[in-house]
Amino acid sequence: MFLVGLSGGIASGKSTVVAVLRELGCAIIDADAVAREVVQPPSKAHQQIVHAFGTQILLENGEINRQALGDIIFSHPEKRQLLNSITHPKIQKEMLKQILKYFVLGHRYVILDIPLLFETNRLTKFMKYTVLVYCSPRAQLQRLMGRDGLSRAQAEARIAAQLPLDEKRRWATHVLDNSGSRESTRRQALALHAQLQRSWAFLWARLAVGTLAAGLLCLLLSHCRS
């Protein structure tokens, strides 16, 4: 089994590609969903966040108000680092558990849906392939304004807060261009899936595990004989 990192930009259409890949039965781990899960009450991460940021970041039901917390860390980089130090180890642990589950189930590859894959650039070294869902700057701006009801200035500010898609494009091993129709994007996603299914990269992990298991078995037998 091998890992495929999937990313995009705001309003670039990553959710459209993810929906197609889910229809195909691909194993997909949503980093955002995991991040929300690990901070649910009464988890340890939830307790640590409340202790660090105060009860004012809570909703009435006790869950964390992501908007309120986001407002704090957006304007205070040191607070963002504190939050990351609390959540990142737990997010990575949960993602690893899910990867192992899919490995046991025999999947050829697992897609890690990570919005900031290229911004952080820490996890790309673990990916066999990286996929960027791209669209033209003009399409990105128009879609964001239409989707979220933003003014042009507001949309441009949100886009500017991320790395430009053209820069991410240089780092990705595969690019799905979502500038055109939904059907065009779907065809590209289908072609990507077919290419990944044909890849023999998954055998290396299987062989490595098999070799390790054989070594452990030999070691166990030698102890039994002695």
PyMOL commands that set and color helices and strands:
alter all, ss='L'
color gray80, all
select helices_A, chain A and resi 14-23+31-38+44-53+55-57+66-75+77-104+117-120+124-126+137-148+152-160+165-171+182-198+202-225
alter helices_A, ss='H'
color red, helices_A
select strands_A, chain A and resi 2-7+27-30+109-113+129-134+174-177
alter strands_A, ss='S'
color yellow, strands_A
deselect
rebuild
show_as cartoon
